[in-house]
Amino acid sequence: MQTANKFYITTPIYYVNARPHVGHAYTTIVCDAVARYHRMLGDDTFFLTGTDEHGQKIVRSATAAGLTPQALTNQIAVEYRALWDHMGITYDKFIRTTDAEHKRGVQELFRRIQKNGFIYKGRYSGQYCVYDELYVDSAGPGAPCPECGRPTETVQEENYFFKLSEFANKLLKHYEQNPGFIRPETRRNEVMAFVRSGLRDLSISRSTFKWGVPVPDDPEHVVYVWFDALSNYCTAIGFGSPDKKDQEQFAKYWPADVHMVGKEIVRFHCVYWPALLMSAGLPLPKSIIAHGWLLFEESKMSKSRGNIVRAETIVDVLGRDALRYFLLREVVFGQDGSFSFDAVVQRYNADLANDLGNLSSRTLSMITRYFRGQVPYPAPKASHKPADDAIANLAGEVIQSYKELFESYQFSRALEAAWSLISAVNKYIVDTEPWALAEREENKEENLARLATILYTCAEALRIVTALVHSIIPDSTARIWGQLGLGDISAFRLDELKWGQLQLGTKLGKVEPVFPRADKNSIEKMQQLEQSGNAAPSSAPVQPAGKGAVAGQVASQSAVGESRSVTSKTSAGAVAAGPQIATLAPSNTIVNDGKITIDDFAKIELRVGQVKVAEKVKGADKLLRLEVDIGTEVRQVVAGIAKAYAPESLIGRKVVILTNLAPRKLRGLESNGMIIAASFGEEGVPVLATFLEDVPVGARLK
Ligand code: MSP
């Protein structure tokens, strides 16, 4: 990948014989991440996607659906476009091969190649695979397609032919002189072997159906669907238009910098397309990058195998970034990768909710609390500890390695590099215990200076990671950027990123959790959506995770209610402080001797919760306001534990929460639940109930 001043990237255009699934979304998400990255480098970027609507395959699918080809293509093209919009894909143009401008451009390309003497009329007699829209010269009558294994059909037609055989040597020379033209290396080797084995002329028209672009001056024929489809990369940016502006646009963006394709369509892009361009006297794309397949239940996700998952399902339950992050982190780019709901949830929880989410909420809430929400001034460099410098140095290294890895399409490794910084900073926070510094009474000034250095270091590292991974997880990073008080992240230039740019005194924005934790319900929810085919229609508005649209575990920050302080005096080991239990259980559930029945106990809903946000309540020295993830939602709870626990020490901690306590108000704050603690001694010191083993958020105690 290069950082030219202009950057033109394309997805393949998608067949409209079936609805989009996660496999299609994968190609598009990769391109979107690359396009966003280039925009952040300041490149004049053009990102093209669209739909491939002609050919025999579409005619057959339409017939099977009882529709005309135009009706089917209109329906599916709208779905694709709506899905990309729903997913926040930043395409600059969505082309349909049924667009009049495209048809005109295809005819113009055909004419040019004809004029240059590379097209002739002949008779084709051989096998054709309708599924791949591929001439299979090597197969005899009835033989299966070597690409997909489906039966081929015998075709005998008078056709137009392209003199592909004349281009074998020119192509080989081009591959040799441009080692980056086909990537990865394995695909390059396959293509070179294919071309070395000899190329036959290619039939580029069909006369047995009409659903296509008519051959210029011979409307009995339509242009072969792959000639038609490949031309979109030129027609979309103005090729073949009489309009001067379109011509200028074509001159500006062509040749494409990247054609991103799945591995099964490499031959069309690396052999046919460059030969067609050479014959038309047009420059060749700079690179064709092939990715692997997304497998579901061990085979390529595809409609014909019936093993598809829709992108909307993941987006609507976990948010757009969860899907993007999973695909770029989990799948080693270029190789096949497996998809499963479990794996998506695991990645989301471990890397986003825990690692990045905790770094962000801890750092920002401590700055809010200790420095009134303004980025503090670090102490002079001379007083820095080796651990502070180590973070700054690591950040510098990570910026460089992230860029190198991303620019060579090693997205998974690039993310690993970014996460090495996140982990280091999370460890730095645990080691330096900033909350303890803040609470310590002696050497107040010295401690404050040290605290400022630590929190500046954390915030600066958070800013750097956020900028780096923005093109991959744009929604959540835009929110973190806003919470860091830095405004609109899209205005930030990645090529200028370096340590120390975070302005001292920057006023933080409103600090809110960005990645609500996903639990088992999320998996069930996704499975149900797939089974019922009920994912929200692509055109439904989507909000990023944490903004309220994430089913099953949305932060309902406006939740009402109250828990009372748990500090009232009871004996250690009690489930909870006495007075709360008394009001909790209606009097008719208490049997005479003070014992309750198991049915009574069953009414008490205790669950495992995880603290997402913790802060002191103004004017109440015993109270903390907590936001606790209980699996199905995030509850606001006001708890009387401020004397025993620093708010920062609670973030990420698993607690026991009484979830069916009637809501109440405390110090004007609504509290909805009660955190369970033992309480002992004269002061009623609370000790939070906790677990030695790892327990999932939302698990019920019974
Ligand atoms: N219409 C042609 C492309 C013409 S480009 C001039 C086509 N369409 S497609 O809809 O079948 O595939 C489009 C893209 O989606 C390809 O890059 C393909 O690899 C990708 N995927 C479809 N299923 C996929 C997976 N299961 N996994 C990863 N990508 C997959 O080919």
Boltz pocket constraint, residues with backbone or C-beta under 6 A from the ligand:
constraints:
  - pocket:
      binder: B
      contacts: [[A, 11], [A, 12], [A, 13], [A, 14], [A, 15], [A, 22], [A, 23], [A, 24], [A, 26], [A, 27], [A, 52], [A, 226], [A, 229], [A, 230], [A, 260], [A, 261], [A, 262], [A, 263], [A, 264], [A, 265], [A, 291], [A, 292], [A, 293], [A, 294], [A, 295], [A, 300], [A, 301], [A, 302]]
      max_distance: 6.0
